[in-house]
C-alpha cells in the first residue's frame, strides 16, 4: 500500500480525535487517542483503496513534502 499523508486534530464538538488524509478527504476516522484515530484511518483507507481498485479508478498519488 502506498504511504498516504494524514493529520489528526482534536474535535471539541465531538470530543474525539479526528484523523483525515488529504488524498482521501471523504474518509475520516476518529478515536479516543491520536494513535487510535490513525489506526482507524488506516483501516478506512484500506477499504477505500479496495473500492477504488474494484471500480477501476486511479488511486490518488501520495502527497510529498519536500524537506525544508
PQR file with spaces between the fields and no chain letter, atoms N, CA, C, O and H, PARSE charges and radii, in Angstrom:
ATOM       1  N    UNK     1       0.845   -1.181    0.000 -0.4000 1.5000
ATOM       2  CA   UNK     1       0.000    0.000    0.000 -0.0000 2.0000
ATOM       3  C    UNK     1       0.887    1.241    0.000  0.5500 1.7000
ATOM       4  O    UNK     1       1.891    1.311    0.709 -0.5500 1.4000
ATOM       5  N    UNK     2       0.491    2.213   -0.812 -0.4000 1.5000
ATOM       6  CA   UNK     2       1.222    3.472   -0.843 -0.0000 2.0000
ATOM       7  C    UNK     2       1.087    4.168    0.506  0.5500 1.7000
ATOM       8  O    UNK     2       0.128    3.946    1.245 -0.5500 1.4000
ATOM       9  H    UNK     2      -0.325    2.156   -1.388  0.4000 1.0000
ATOM      10  N    UNK     3       2.055    5.003    0.806 -0.4000 1.5000
ATOM      11  CA   UNK     3       2.005    5.759    2.056 -0.0000 2.0000
ATOM      12  C    UNK     3       1.306    7.094    1.815  0.5500 1.7000
ATOM      13  O    UNK     3       1.821    7.961    1.108 -0.5500 1.4000
ATOM      14  H    UNK     3       2.834    5.183    0.206  0.4000 1.0000
ATOM      15  N    UNK     4       0.158    7.238    2.396 -0.4000 1.5000
ATOM      16  CA   UNK     4      -0.610    8.464    2.250 -0.0000 2.0000
ATOM      17  C    UNK     4      -0.446    9.333    3.494  0.5500 1.7000
ATOM      18  O    UNK     4      -0.259    8.835    4.604 -0.5500 1.4000
ATOM      19  H    UNK     4      -0.260    6.534    2.970  0.4000 1.0000
ATOM      20  N    UNK     5      -0.520   10.620    3.280 -0.4000 1.5000
ATOM      21  CA   UNK     5      -0.361   11.557    4.391 -0.0000 2.0000
ATOM      22  C    UNK     5      -1.662   11.629    5.201  0.5500 1.7000
ATOM      23  O    UNK     5      -2.729   11.231    4.734 -0.5500 1.4000
ATOM      24  H    UNK     5      -0.672   11.025    2.379  0.4000 1.0000
ATOM      25  N    UNK     6      -1.542   12.134    6.396 -0.4000 1.5000
ATOM      26  CA   UNK     6      -2.704   12.294    7.266 -0.0000 2.0000
ATOM      27  C    UNK     6      -2.420   13.388    8.278  0.5500 1.7000
ATOM      28  O    UNK     6      -1.274   13.784    8.493 -0.5500 1.4000
ATOM      29  H    UNK     6      -0.675   12.457    6.776  0.4000 1.0000
ATOM      30  N    UNK     7      -3.469   13.856    8.882 -0.4000 1.5000
ATOM      31  CA   UNK     7      -3.325   14.756   10.021 -0.0000 2.0000
ATOM      32  C    UNK     7      -4.402   14.400   11.042  0.5500 1.7000
ATOM      33  O    UNK     7      -5.457   13.862   10.705 -0.5500 1.4000
ATOM      34  H    UNK     7      -4.399   13.534    8.708  0.4000 1.0000
ATOM      35  N    UNK     8      -4.106   14.714   12.279 -0.4000 1.5000
ATOM      36  CA   UNK     8      -5.002   14.398   13.392 -0.0000 2.0000
ATOM      37  C    UNK     8      -5.257   15.679   14.170  0.5500 1.7000
ATOM      38  O    UNK     8      -4.339   16.457   14.429 -0.5500 1.4000
ATOM      39  H    UNK     8      -3.249   15.151   12.553  0.4000 1.0000
ATOM      40  N    UNK     9      -6.504   15.885   14.535 -0.4000 1.5000
ATOM      41  CA   UNK     9      -6.822   17.043   15.364 -0.0000 2.0000
ATOM      42  C    UNK     9      -7.927   16.682   16.346  0.5500 1.7000
ATOM      43  O    UNK     9      -8.723   15.771   16.115 -0.5500 1.4000
ATOM      44  H    UNK     9      -7.250   15.252   14.325  0.4000 1.0000
ATOM      45  N    UNK    10      -7.952   17.406   17.425 -0.4000 1.5000
ATOM      46  CA   UNK    10      -8.978   17.224   18.438 -0.0000 2.0000
ATOM      47  C    UNK    10     -10.239   17.946   17.991  0.5500 1.7000
ATOM      48  O    UNK    10     -10.181   19.097   17.557 -0.5500 1.4000
ATOM      49  H    UNK    10      -7.306   18.145   17.614  0.4000 1.0000
ATOM      50  N    UNK    11     -11.377   17.273   18.096 -0.4000 1.5000
ATOM      51  CA   UNK    11     -12.663   17.894   17.800 -0.0000 2.0000
ATOM      52  C    UNK    11     -13.364   18.187   19.120  0.5500 1.7000
ATOM      53  O    UNK    11     -13.830   17.281   19.809 -0.5500 1.4000
ATOM      54  H    UNK    11     -11.424   16.338   18.448  0.4000 1.0000
ATOM      55  N    UNK    12     -13.427   19.443   19.448 -0.4000 1.5000
ATOM      56  CA   UNK    12     -14.106   19.852   20.676 -0.0000 2.0000
ATOM      57  C    UNK    12     -15.585   19.486   20.603  0.5500 1.7000
ATOM      58  O    UNK    12     -16.174   19.035   21.585 -0.5500 1.4000
ATOM      59  H    UNK    12     -13.048   20.179   18.888  0.4000 1.0000
ATOM      60  N    UNK    13     -16.168   19.684   19.443 -0.4000 1.5000
ATOM      61  CA   UNK    13     -17.589   19.392   19.241 -0.0000 2.0000
ATOM      62  C    UNK    13     -17.905   17.905   19.462  0.5500 1.7000
ATOM      63  O    UNK    13     -18.894   17.561   20.109 -0.5500 1.4000
ATOM      64  H    UNK    13     -15.689   20.051   18.645  0.4000 1.0000
ATOM      65  N    UNK    14     -17.051   17.033   18.913 -0.4000 1.5000
ATOM      66  CA   UNK    14     -17.290   15.589   19.004 -0.0000 2.0000
ATOM      67  C    UNK    14     -16.588   14.939   20.198  0.5500 1.7000
ATOM      68  O    UNK    14     -16.845   13.780   20.522 -0.5500 1.4000
ATOM      69  H    UNK    14     -16.247   17.313   18.388  0.4000 1.0000
ATOM      70  N    UNK    15     -15.700   15.694   20.846 -0.4000 1.5000
ATOM      71  CA   UNK    15     -14.936   15.178   21.991 -0.0000 2.0000
ATOM      72  C    UNK    15     -14.157   13.912   21.621  0.5500 1.7000
ATOM      73  O    UNK    15     -14.166   12.920   22.350 -0.5500 1.4000
ATOM      74  H    UNK    15     -15.491   16.635   20.583  0.4000 1.0000
ATOM      75  N    UNK    16     -13.486   13.977   20.471 -0.4000 1.5000
ATOM      76  CA   UNK    16     -12.692   12.854   19.980 -0.0000 2.0000
ATOM      77  C    UNK    16     -11.616   13.379   19.044  0.5500 1.7000
ATOM      78  O    UNK    16     -11.689   14.516   18.578 -0.5500 1.4000
ATOM      79  H    UNK    16     -13.478   14.784   19.879  0.4000 1.0000
ATOM      80  N    UNK    17     -10.624   12.553   18.773 -0.4000 1.5000
ATOM      81  CA   UNK    17      -9.606   12.898   17.785 -0.0000 2.0000
ATOM      82  C    UNK    17     -10.092   12.459   16.411  0.5500 1.7000
ATOM      83  O    UNK    17     -10.638   11.367   16.250 -0.5500 1.4000
ATOM      84  H    UNK    17     -10.565   11.630   19.152  0.4000 1.0000
ATOM      85  N    UNK    18      -9.889   13.321   15.428 -0.4000 1.5000
ATOM      86  CA   UNK    18     -10.295   13.040   14.054 -0.0000 2.0000
ATOM      87  C    UNK    18      -9.028   12.952   13.202  0.5500 1.7000
ATOM      88  O    UNK    18      -8.175   13.839   13.245 -0.5500 1.4000
ATOM      89  H    UNK    18      -9.446   14.208   15.558  0.4000 1.0000
ATOM      90  N    UNK    19      -8.918   11.872   12.431 -0.4000 1.5000
ATOM      91  CA   UNK    19      -7.798   11.705   11.501 -0.0000 2.0000
ATOM      92  C    UNK    19      -8.344   11.772   10.082  0.5500 1.7000
ATOM      93  O    UNK    19      -9.378   11.180    9.773 -0.5500 1.4000
ATOM      94  H    UNK    19      -9.610   11.151   12.397  0.4000 1.0000
ATOM      95  N    UNK    20      -7.632   12.503    9.220 -0.4000 1.5000
ATOM      96  CA   UNK    20      -8.037   12.647    7.818 -0.0000 2.0000
ATOM      97  C    UNK    20      -6.807   12.557    6.932  0.5500 1.7000
ATOM      98  O    UNK    20      -5.698   12.907    7.337 -0.5500 1.4000
ATOM      99  H    UNK    20      -6.792   12.984    9.472  0.4000 1.0000
ATOM     100  N    UNK    21      -7.027   12.081    5.720 -0.4000 1.5000
ATOM     101  CA   UNK    21      -5.981   12.034    4.706 -0.0000 2.0000
ATOM     102  C    UNK    21      -6.362   13.015    3.598  0.5500 1.7000
ATOM     103  O    UNK    21      -7.460   12.914    3.050 -0.5500 1.4000
ATOM     104  H    UNK    21      -7.928   11.796    5.392  0.4000 1.0000
ATOM     105  N    UNK    22      -5.486   13.960    3.252 -0.4000 1.5000
ATOM     106  CA   UNK    22      -5.813   14.899    2.186 -0.0000 2.0000
ATOM     107  C    UNK    22      -6.089   14.208    0.847  0.5500 1.7000
ATOM     108  O    UNK    22      -6.863   14.710    0.031 -0.5500 1.4000
ATOM     109  H    UNK    22      -4.594   14.042    3.696  0.4000 1.0000
ATOM     110  N    UNK    23      -5.455   13.063    0.630 -0.4000 1.5000
ATOM     111  CA   UNK    23      -5.656   12.339   -0.628 -0.0000 2.0000
ATOM     112  C    UNK    23      -7.033   11.670   -0.683  0.5500 1.7000
ATOM     113  O    UNK    23      -7.553   11.416   -1.769 -0.5500 1.4000
ATOM     114  H    UNK    23      -4.827   12.656    1.292  0.4000 1.0000
ATOM     115  N    UNK    24      -7.614   11.390    0.458 -0.4000 1.5000
ATOM     116  CA   UNK    24      -8.942   10.784    0.562 -0.0000 2.0000
ATOM     117  C    UNK    24      -9.775   11.610    1.547  0.5500 1.7000
ATOM     118  O    UNK    24     -10.071   11.136    2.644 -0.5500 1.4000
ATOM     119  H    UNK    24      -7.192   11.597    1.340  0.4000 1.0000
ATOM     120  N    UNK    25     -10.159   12.837    1.175 -0.4000 1.5000
ATOM     121  CA   UNK    25     -10.816   13.733    2.127 -0.0000 2.0000
ATOM     122  C    UNK    25     -12.180   13.243    2.619  0.5500 1.7000
ATOM     123  O    UNK    25     -12.679   13.719    3.639 -0.5500 1.4000
ATOM     124  H    UNK    25      -9.919   13.222    0.284  0.4000 1.0000
ATOM     125  N    UNK    26     -12.780   12.300    1.902 -0.4000 1.5000
ATOM     126  CA   UNK    26     -14.098   11.801    2.262 -0.0000 2.0000
ATOM     127  C    UNK    26     -14.034   10.576    3.182  0.5500 1.7000
ATOM     128  O    UNK    26     -15.058    9.941    3.436 -0.5500 1.4000
ATOM     129  H    UNK    26     -12.375   11.913    1.074  0.4000 1.0000
ATOM     130  N    UNK    27     -12.827   10.237    3.687 -0.4000 1.5000
ATOM     131  CA   UNK    27     -12.647    9.048    4.525 -0.0000 2.0000
ATOM     132  C    UNK    27     -12.044    9.452    5.878  0.5500 1.7000
ATOM     133  O    UNK    27     -10.872    9.171    6.128 -0.5500 1.4000
ATOM     134  H    UNK    27     -11.995   10.753    3.481  0.4000 1.0000
ATOM     135  N    UNK    28     -12.819   10.104    6.753 -0.4000 1.5000
ATOM     136  CA   UNK    28     -12.290   10.438    8.071 -0.0000 2.0000
ATOM     137  C    UNK    28     -12.403    9.256    9.035  0.5500 1.7000
ATOM     138  O    UNK    28     -13.135    8.302    8.773 -0.5500 1.4000
ATOM     139  H    UNK    28     -13.771   10.332    6.550  0.4000 1.0000
ATOM     140  N    UNK    29     -11.689    9.325   10.124 -0.4000 1.5000
ATOM     141  CA   UNK    29     -11.774    8.313   11.185 -0.0000 2.0000
ATOM     142  C    UNK    29     -11.592    9.024   12.518  0.5500 1.7000
ATOM     143  O    UNK    29     -11.036   10.120   12.583 -0.5500 1.4000
ATOM     144  H    UNK    29     -11.094   10.100   10.336  0.4000 1.0000
ATOM     145  N    UNK    30     -12.064    8.389   13.564 -0.4000 1.5000
ATOM     146  CA   UNK    30     -11.921    9.017   14.880 -0.0000 2.0000
ATOM     147  C    UNK    30     -11.465    7.999   15.909  0.5500 1.7000
ATOM     148  O    UNK    30     -11.525    6.791   15.682 -0.5500 1.4000
ATOM     149  H    UNK    30     -12.515    7.498   13.511  0.4000 1.0000
ATOM     150  N    UNK    31     -11.006    8.510   17.043 -0.4000 1.5000
ATOM     151  CA   UNK    31     -10.562    7.657   18.129 -0.0000 2.0000
ATOM     152  C    UNK    31     -10.401    8.441   19.407  0.5500 1.7000
ATOM     153  O    UNK    31     -10.352    9.671   19.396 -0.5500 1.4000
ATOM     154  H    UNK    31     -10.957    9.492   17.226  0.4000 1.0000
ATOM     155  N    UNK    32     -10.320    7.719   20.514 -0.4000 1.5000
ATOM     156  CA   UNK    32     -10.156    8.364   21.812 -0.0000 2.0000
ATOM     157  C    UNK    32      -8.753    8.930   21.999  0.5500 1.7000
ATOM     158  O    UNK    32      -8.553    9.827   22.817 -0.5500 1.4000
ATOM     159  H    UNK    32     -10.360    6.719   20.523  0.4000 1.0000
ATOM     160  N    UNK    33      -7.781    8.414   21.248 -0.4000 1.5000
ATOM     161  CA   UNK    33      -6.409    8.927   21.279 -0.0000 2.0000
ATOM     162  C    UNK    33      -5.986    9.201   19.841  0.5500 1.7000
ATOM     163  O    UNK    33      -6.595    8.676   18.909 -0.5500 1.4000
ATOM     164  H    UNK    33      -7.944    7.685   20.583  0.4000 1.0000
ATOM     165  N    UNK    34      -4.952   10.017   19.648 -0.4000 1.5000
ATOM     166  CA   UNK    34      -4.462   10.238   18.284 -0.0000 2.0000
ATOM     167  C    UNK    34      -4.059    8.917   17.612  0.5500 1.7000
ATOM     168  O    UNK    34      -4.329    8.715   16.428 -0.5500 1.4000
ATOM     169  H    UNK    34      -4.457   10.444   20.404  0.4000 1.0000
ATOM     170  N    UNK    35      -3.416    8.024   18.368 -0.4000 1.5000
ATOM     171  CA   UNK    35      -2.967    6.750   17.818 -0.0000 2.0000
ATOM     172  C    UNK    35      -4.155    5.898   17.359  0.5500 1.7000
ATOM     173  O    UNK    35      -4.100    5.262   16.306 -0.5500 1.4000
ATOM     174  H    UNK    35      -3.197    8.188   19.330  0.4000 1.0000
ATOM     175  N    UNK    36      -5.213    5.890   18.146 -0.4000 1.5000
ATOM     176  CA   UNK    36      -6.406    5.123   17.775 -0.0000 2.0000
ATOM     177  C    UNK    36      -7.050    5.700   16.516  0.5500 1.7000
ATOM     178  O    UNK    36      -7.502    4.951   15.650 -0.5500 1.4000
ATOM     179  H    UNK    36      -5.258    6.407   19.001  0.4000 1.0000
ATOM     180  N    UNK    37      -7.093    7.017   16.414 -0.4000 1.5000
ATOM     181  CA   UNK    37      -7.663    7.657   15.222 -0.0000 2.0000
ATOM     182  C    UNK    37      -6.844    7.292   13.980  0.5500 1.7000
ATOM     183  O    UNK    37      -7.412    7.047   12.915 -0.5500 1.4000
ATOM     184  H    UNK    37      -6.727    7.625   17.118  0.4000 1.0000
ATOM     185  N    UNK    38      -5.519    7.256   14.111 -0.4000 1.5000
ATOM     186  CA   UNK    38      -4.658    6.892   12.989 -0.0000 2.0000
ATOM     187  C    UNK    38      -4.883    5.433   12.595  0.5500 1.7000
ATOM     188  O    UNK    38      -4.956    5.119   11.407 -0.5500 1.4000
ATOM     189  H    UNK    38      -5.059    7.456   14.976  0.4000 1.0000
ATOM     190  N    UNK    39      -4.991    4.550   13.570 -0.4000 1.5000
ATOM     191  CA   UNK    39      -5.244    3.133   13.275 -0.0000 2.0000
ATOM     192  C    UNK    39      -6.578    2.964   12.552  0.5500 1.7000
ATOM     193  O    UNK    39      -6.676    2.198   11.594 -0.5500 1.4000
ATOM     194  H    UNK    39      -4.931    4.805   14.535  0.4000 1.0000
ATOM     195  N    UNK    40      -7.586    3.668   13.003 -0.4000 1.5000
ATOM     196  CA   UNK    40      -8.897    3.590   12.362 -0.0000 2.0000
ATOM     197  C    UNK    40      -8.843    4.152   10.939  0.5500 1.7000
ATOM     198  O    UNK    40      -9.486    3.627   10.029 -0.5500 1.4000
ATOM     199  H    UNK    40      -7.506    4.291   13.782  0.4000 1.0000
ATOM     200  N    UNK    41      -8.072    5.219   10.761 -0.4000 1.5000
ATOM     201  CA   UNK    41      -7.920    5.793    9.430 -0.0000 2.0000
ATOM     202  C    UNK    41      -7.233    4.801    8.497  0.5500 1.7000
ATOM     203  O    UNK    41      -7.631    4.668    7.340 -0.5500 1.4000
ATOM     204  H    UNK    41      -7.549    5.644   11.500  0.4000 1.0000
ATOM     205  N    UNK    42      -6.216    4.110    8.977 -0.4000 1.5000
ATOM     206  CA   UNK    42      -5.532    3.121    8.145 -0.0000 2.0000
ATOM     207  C    UNK    42      -6.498    2.042    7.674  0.5500 1.7000
ATOM     208  O    UNK    42      -6.444    1.631    6.515 -0.5500 1.4000
ATOM     209  H    UNK    42      -5.893    4.218    9.917  0.4000 1.0000
ATOM     210  N    UNK    43      -7.372    1.583    8.545 -0.4000 1.5000
ATOM     211  CA   UNK    43      -8.379    0.587    8.156 -0.0000 2.0000
ATOM     212  C    UNK    43      -9.352    1.159    7.126  0.5500 1.7000
ATOM     213  O    UNK    43      -9.694    0.497    6.147 -0.5500 1.4000
ATOM     214  H    UNK    43      -7.416    1.917    9.487  0.4000 1.0000
ATOM     215  N    UNK    44      -9.790    2.389    7.358 -0.4000 1.5000
ATOM     216  CA   UNK    44     -10.721    3.030    6.433 -0.0000 2.0000
ATOM     217  C    UNK    44     -10.075    3.234    5.066  0.5500 1.7000
ATOM     218  O    UNK    44     -10.726    3.046    4.038 -0.5500 1.4000
ATOM     219  H    UNK    44      -9.512    2.927    8.154  0.4000 1.0000
ATOM     220  N    UNK    45      -8.809    3.614    5.049 -0.4000 1.5000
ATOM     221  CA   UNK    45      -8.112    3.807    3.774 -0.0000 2.0000
ATOM     222  C    UNK    45      -7.944    2.489    3.025  0.5500 1.7000
ATOM     223  O    UNK    45      -8.052    2.455    1.800 -0.5500 1.4000
ATOM     224  H    UNK    45      -8.280    3.767    5.884  0.4000 1.0000
ATOM     225  N    UNK    46      -7.683    1.414    3.747 -0.4000 1.5000
ATOM     226  CA   UNK    46      -7.590    0.109    3.092 -0.0000 2.0000
ATOM     227  C    UNK    46      -8.902   -0.217    2.385  0.5500 1.7000
ATOM     228  O    UNK    46      -8.900   -0.710    1.256 -0.5500 1.4000
ATOM     229  H    UNK    46      -7.595    1.442    4.743  0.4000 1.0000
ATOM     230  N    UNK    47     -10.013    0.058    3.046 -0.4000 1.5000
ATOM     231  CA   UNK    47     -11.318   -0.170    2.435 -0.0000 2.0000
ATOM     232  C    UNK    47     -11.544    0.710    1.226  0.5500 1.7000
ATOM     233  O    UNK    47     -12.053    0.248    0.205 -0.5500 1.4000
ATOM     234  H    UNK    47     -10.015    0.458    3.962  0.4000 1.0000
ATOM     235  N    UNK    48     -11.168    1.982    1.331 -0.4000 1.5000
ATOM     236  CA   UNK    48     -11.328    2.901    0.205 -0.0000 2.0000
ATOM     237  C    UNK    48     -10.474    2.463   -0.980  0.5500 1.7000
ATOM     238  O    UNK    48     -10.917    2.531   -2.127 -0.5500 1.4000
ATOM     239  H    UNK    48     -10.754    2.358    2.160  0.4000 1.0000
ATOM     240  N    UNK    49      -9.263    2.019   -0.709 -0.4000 1.5000
ATOM     241  CA   UNK    49      -8.365    1.568   -1.786 -0.0000 2.0000
ATOM     242  C    UNK    49      -8.945    0.342   -2.479  0.5500 1.7000
ATOM     243  O    UNK    49      -8.863    0.225   -3.702 -0.5500 1.4000
ATOM     244  H    UNK    49      -8.903    1.964    0.222  0.4000 1.0000
ATOM     245  N    UNK    50      -9.527   -0.566   -1.713 -0.4000 1.5000
ATOM     246  CA   UNK    50     -10.164   -1.742   -2.312 -0.0000 2.0000
ATOM     247  C    UNK    50     -11.294   -1.327   -3.248  0.5500 1.7000
ATOM     248  O    UNK    50     -11.427   -1.881   -4.340 -0.5500 1.4000
ATOM     249  H    UNK    50      -9.594   -0.470   -0.720  0.4000 1.0000
ATOM     250  N    UNK    51     -12.106   -0.361   -2.833 -0.4000 1.5000
ATOM     251  CA   UNK    51     -13.206    0.122   -3.672 -0.0000 2.0000
ATOM     252  C    UNK    51     -12.647    0.750   -4.944  0.5500 1.7000
ATOM     253  O    UNK    51     -13.150    0.488   -6.037 -0.5500 1.4000
ATOM     254  H    UNK    51     -11.998    0.088   -1.946  0.4000 1.0000
ATOM     255  N    UNK    52     -11.620    1.569   -4.814 -0.4000 1.5000
ATOM     256  CA   UNK    52     -11.005    2.188   -5.994 -0.0000 2.0000
ATOM     257  C    UNK    52     -10.564    1.110   -6.983  0.5500 1.7000
ATOM     258  O    UNK    52     -10.818    1.214   -8.183 -0.5500 1.4000
ATOM     259  H    UNK    52     -11.211    1.782   -3.927  0.4000 1.0000
ATOM     260  N    UNK    53      -9.908    0.085   -6.470 -0.4000 1.5000
ATOM     261  CA   UNK    53      -9.407   -0.979   -7.334 -0.0000 2.0000
ATOM     262  C    UNK    53     -10.558   -1.742   -7.989  0.5500 1.7000
ATOM     263  O    UNK    53     -10.494   -2.050   -9.179 -0.5500 1.4000
ATOM     264  H    UNK    53      -9.702    0.001   -5.495  0.4000 1.0000
ATOM     265  N    UNK    54     -11.609   -2.050   -7.227 -0.4000 1.5000
ATOM     266  CA   UNK    54     -12.766   -2.764   -7.771 -0.0000 2.0000
ATOM     267  C    UNK    54     -13.445   -1.965   -8.879  0.5500 1.7000
ATOM     268  O    UNK    54     -13.909   -2.535   -9.867 -0.5500 1.4000
ATOM     269  H    UNK    54     -11.661   -1.800   -6.260  0.4000 1.0000
ATOM     270  N    UNK    55     -13.501   -0.643   -8.711 -0.4000 1.5000
ATOM     271  CA   UNK    55     -14.156    0.228   -9.692 -0.0000 2.0000
ATOM     272  C    UNK    55     -13.245    0.563  -10.869  0.5500 1.7000
ATOM     273  O    UNK    55     -13.695    1.115  -11.873 -0.5500 1.4000
ATOM     274  H    UNK    55     -13.124   -0.180   -7.909  0.4000 1.0000
ATOM     275  N    UNK    56     -11.956    0.226  -10.740 -0.4000 1.5000
ATOM     276  CA   UNK    56     -11.010    0.563  -11.800 -0.0000 2.0000
ATOM     277  C    UNK    56     -10.585    2.019  -11.794  0.5500 1.7000
ATOM     278  O    UNK    56     -10.092    2.530  -12.800 -0.5500 1.4000
ATOM     279  H    UNK    56     -11.590   -0.222   -9.924  0.4000 1.0000
ATOM     280  N    UNK    57     -10.773    2.688  -10.665 -0.4000 1.5000
ATOM     281  CA   UNK    57     -10.396    4.097  -10.544 -0.0000 2.0000
ATOM     282  C    UNK    57      -8.908    4.200  -10.236  0.5500 1.7000
ATOM     283  O    UNK    57      -8.334    3.330   -9.581 -0.5500 1.4000
ATOM     284  H    UNK    57     -11.173    2.273   -9.848  0.4000 1.0000
ATOM     285  N    UNK    58      -8.298    5.271  -10.715 -0.4000 1.5000
ATOM     286  CA   UNK    58      -6.897    5.541  -10.390 -0.0000 2.0000
ATOM     287  C    UNK    58      -6.796    5.981   -8.930  0.5500 1.7000
ATOM     288  O    UNK    58      -7.586    6.796   -8.452 -0.5500 1.4000
ATOM     289  H    UNK    58      -8.765    5.977  -11.247  0.4000 1.0000
ATOM     290  N    UNK    59      -5.810    5.423   -8.240 -0.4000 1.5000
ATOM     291  CA   UNK    59      -5.577    5.833   -6.855 -0.0000 2.0000
ATOM     292  C    UNK    59      -4.916    7.206   -6.830  0.5500 1.7000
ATOM     293  O    UNK    59      -4.106    7.522   -7.701 -0.5500 1.4000
ATOM     294  H    UNK    59      -5.169    4.762   -8.629  0.4000 1.0000
ATOM     295  N    UNK    60      -5.256    8.015   -5.843 -0.4000 1.5000
ATOM     296  CA   UNK    60      -4.587    9.315   -5.718 -0.0000 2.0000
ATOM     297  C    UNK    60      -3.091    9.095   -5.475  0.5500 1.7000
ATOM     298  O    UNK    60      -2.689    8.119   -4.843 -0.5500 1.4000
ATOM     299  H    UNK    60      -5.914    7.758   -5.136  0.4000 1.0000
ATOM     300  N    UNK    61      -2.292   10.007   -5.980 -0.4000 1.5000
ATOM     301  CA   UNK    61      -0.865    9.971   -5.714 -0.0000 2.0000
ATOM     302  C    UNK    61      -0.618   10.516   -4.316  0.5500 1.7000
ATOM     303  O    UNK    61      -1.205   11.529   -3.934 -0.5500 1.4000
ATOM     304  H    UNK    61      -2.619   10.800   -6.494  0.4000 1.0000
ATOM     305  N    UNK    62       0.237    9.863   -3.554 -0.4000 1.5000
ATOM     306  CA   UNK    62       0.563   10.394   -2.226 -0.0000 2.0000
ATOM     307  C    UNK    62       1.170   11.792   -2.328  0.5500 1.7000
ATOM     308  O    UNK    62       1.961   12.070   -3.230 -0.5500 1.4000
ATOM     309  H    UNK    62       0.714    9.040   -3.863  0.4000 1.0000
ATOM     310  N    UNK    63       0.797   12.658   -1.405 -0.4000 1.5000
ATOM     311  CA   UNK    63       1.395   13.984   -1.371 -0.0000 2.0000
ATOM     312  C    UNK    63       2.796   13.875   -0.819  0.5500 1.7000
ATOM     313  O    UNK    63       3.049   13.137    0.133 -0.5500 1.4000
ATOM     314  H    UNK    63       0.155   12.433   -0.673  0.4000 1.0000
ATOM     315  N    UNK    64       3.691   14.604   -1.416 -0.4000 1.5000
ATOM     316  CA   UNK    64       5.092   14.563   -0.998 -0.0000 2.0000
ATOM     317  C    UNK    64       5.461   15.923   -0.435  0.5500 1.7000
ATOM     318  O    UNK    64       5.205   16.957   -1.052 -0.5500 1.4000
ATOM     319  H    UNK    64       3.485   15.203   -2.190  0.4000 1.0000
ATOM     320  N    UNK    65       6.059   15.910    0.729 -0.4000 1.5000
ATOM     321  CA   UNK    65       6.510   17.156    1.338 -0.0000 2.0000
ATOM     322  C    UNK    65       8.027   17.180    1.240  0.5500 1.7000
ATOM     323  O    UNK    65       8.711   16.298    1.759 -0.5500 1.4000
ATOM     324  H    UNK    65       6.267   15.070    1.231  0.4000 1.0000
ATOM     325  N    UNK    66       8.538   18.187    0.577 -0.4000 1.5000
ATOM     326  CA   UNK    66       9.986   18.318    0.412 -0.0000 2.0000
ATOM     327  C    UNK    66      10.593   18.852    1.707  0.5500 1.7000
ATOM     328  O    UNK    66      10.001   19.709    2.363 -0.5500 1.4000
ATOM     329  H    UNK    66       7.983   18.904    0.155  0.4000 1.0000
ATOM     330  N    UNK    67      11.760   18.353    2.074 -0.4000 1.5000
ATOM     331  CA   UNK    67      12.409   18.873    3.286 -0.0000 2.0000
ATOM     332  C    UNK    67      12.739   20.356    3.143  0.5500 1.7000
ATOM     333  O    UNK    67      13.040   20.847    2.055 -0.5500 1.4000
ATOM     334  H    UNK    67      12.240   17.656    1.541  0.4000 1.0000
ATOM     335  N    UNK    68      12.673   21.034    4.247 -0.4000 1.5000
ATOM     336  CA   UNK    68      12.934   22.499    4.234 -0.0000 2.0000
ATOM     337  C    UNK    68      14.408   22.793    4.084  0.5500 1.7000
ATOM     338  O    UNK    68      14.805   23.958    4.053 -0.5500 1.4000
ATOM     339  H    UNK    68      12.429   20.635    5.131  0.4000 1.0000
